[in-house]
Amino acid sequence: AISNHPSLRCIWYNSNRFKLEHSQVLGEWFGTNPNLPRIHLEHNGINDDMFINMVEGLSKNNTIFELGMAKNDIGDLGVYALSKKVLKNPETNIMRLIMFENCVTVEGAKHLADALAVNWTITELNLSNQADRKFDDE
């Protein structure tokens, strides 16, 4: 099975239509796969509820260094969960976070800023072109 594949180092699963069930399976897999440093799930229609399922698994995995979630429907709730459970967690090691073209507002950006104040592993963050585009307000 793919979950036991020892040499798999990167997953690109883009331009699909996710369902809640997909996120539950991936969330469990992310939490138990010790050999997957790069994950890209871009342009899949992933919303906050789906992302929160995946964040649960990400919070248990210290081998993930790159997370690409661009062009989805992730908003402030998803970013809050990521910030609280992964980015503020000293056991996780995400260095590159790619979340352009989602639905993050100023509130979500504040959650990220709070997490980044205590996270020293992030070296690259891309939040370009958010749907609400209200970053200029604050």
Secondary structure, DSSP 8 states (H G I E B T S, - for coil): -GGG-TT--EEE--S----HHHHHHHHHHHHH-TT--EEE--SS--BHHHHHHHHHHHTT-S---EEE--SSB--HHHHHHHIIIIIT-TT----EEE--SS---HHHHHHHHHHHTT-----EEE--S-SS--GGG-
